[in-house]
Amino acid sequence: MNPSHPAVHPVEAPPTDVHHAPRVRMKDYQGMPGTLGGLALRLGQFCFAVVAFSIMLSTDDFSTVTAFCYLVAATVLQCLWSLALAVIDGYALLVKRSLRNSLVVSLFVVGDGVTATLTFAAACASAGITVLIGNDLRECDQNHCGKYETATAMAFLSWFMVSPSFLLTFWLLASR
Amino acid sequence: MNPSHPAVHPVEAPPTDVHHAPRVRMKDYQGMPGTLGGLALRLGQFCFAVVAFSIMLSTDDFSTVTAFCYLVAATVLQCLWSLALAVIDGYALLVKRSLRNSLVVSLFVVGDGVTATLTFAAACASAGITVLIGNDLRECDQNHCGKYETATAMAFLSWFMVSPSFLLTFWLLASR
């Protein structure tokens, strides 16, 4: 270069499509942690579990049947878990933060799997006993069959909303 | 080259580590379709479901309780499904063929999910009624409590062996 003849030659900027080595990464499906669909699922789980718990508690003799006591315990656990996850989802949405940490997602999968299994087991046991009382023994005149049925149905609905959460989070963990 | 002076010079073969553009692909975990572990899981599911079915059928009054009839139906379905999958796994092992077709894996996931849910629901309903008869009403002297308990436990064990099949196949589908 000739120092006595300095010149600034305008040069084109290099193309900036560097992309930072794009990883193949799945998009956010609604219902995954940290999405609006996920928050809606959590709130649905919580509401159905609260209704199931309240209805079962409003019968005075639920404690004489082990399965109904178990339903109350399982719905309490489901309420606490879904409420905690709803708060986390709401926070993630507010601060626009993605919940994609491997450890966090694993924790969600295990928690969802355990609570879904417990809630479903409680709902099935209660359904078996409700059908036994109502259809097989025909003793609905001495028992709160309607309330038992409604509480069982609400527990099933709560499980029905935990399952997509579990499957989508498991999918997210597997497809990382 | 001088044609009057032919010579064969031994040359080194080029390195053959061409790798054929290695795709990122998960390895075969034992328990997935087409593995020896998968075949063992299928045979376990089948055996436990057959034992649960046989024990429940050996009680003469199972048909008076809806949940016990449902257990019989669910274990029959589980037997058929697990036997079919065991045959497919055995065939895949014999001809050393990998079961990695997307459609086939999806079918396995749906079938495993449905049969696992049905078997678990039947086991939970039977468990609820068995506990009701044995612990809450204390009428084991008039009922086959031991047989009910054993059949329920076998159904739970069958479900316990379907779950890893379902989770591993779902993992395989998600991580493709």
Chai-1 contact restraints between the chains, C-beta under 6 A:
chainA,res_idxA,chainB,res_idxB,connection_type,confidence,min_distance_angstrom,max_distance_angstrom,comment,restraint_id
A,V65,B,D136,contact,1.0,0.0,6.0,A-B,restraint_1
A,T66,B,V131,contact,1.0,0.0,6.0,A-B,restraint_2
A,T66,B,N135,contact,1.0,0.0,6.0,A-B,restraint_3
A,T66,B,D136,contact,1.0,0.0,6.0,A-B,restraint_4
A,A67,B,G128,contact,1.0,0.0,6.0,A-B,restraint_5
A,A121,B,C124,contact,1.0,0.0,6.0,A-B,restraint_6
A,C124,B,A121,contact,1.0,0.0,6.0,A-B,restraint_7
A,C124,B,C124,contact,1.0,0.0,6.0,A-B,restraint_8
A,C124,B,A125,contact,1.0,0.0,6.0,A-B,restraint_9
A,A125,B,C124,contact,1.0,0.0,6.0,A-B,restraint_10
A,A125,B,G128,contact,1.0,0.0,6.0,A-B,restraint_11
A,G128,B,A67,contact,1.0,0.0,6.0,A-B,restraint_12
A,G128,B,A125,contact,1.0,0.0,6.0,A-B,restraint_13
A,G128,B,G128,contact,1.0,0.0,6.0,A-B,restraint_14
A,G128,B,I129,contact,1.0,0.0,6.0,A-B,restraint_15
A,I129,B,G128,contact,1.0,0.0,6.0,A-B,restraint_16
A,I129,B,L132,contact,1.0,0.0,6.0,A-B,restraint_17
A,V131,B,T66,contact,1.0,0.0,6.0,A-B,restraint_18
A,L132,B,I129,contact,1.0,0.0,6.0,A-B,restraint_19
A,N135,B,T66,contact,1.0,0.0,6.0,A-B,restraint_20
A,D136,B,V65,contact,1.0,0.0,6.0,A-B,restraint_21
A,D136,B,T66,contact,1.0,0.0,6.0,A-B,restraint_22
A,W171,B,A174,contact,1.0,0.0,6.0,A-B,restraint_23
A,A174,B,W171,contact,1.0,0.0,6.0,A-B,restraint_24
A,A174,B,A174,contact,1.0,0.0,6.0,A-B,restraint_25
A,A174,B,S175,contact,1.0,0.0,6.0,A-B,restraint_26
A,S175,B,A174,contact,1.0,0.0,6.0,A-B,restraint_27
A,S175,B,S175,contact,1.0,0.0,6.0,A-B,restraint_28
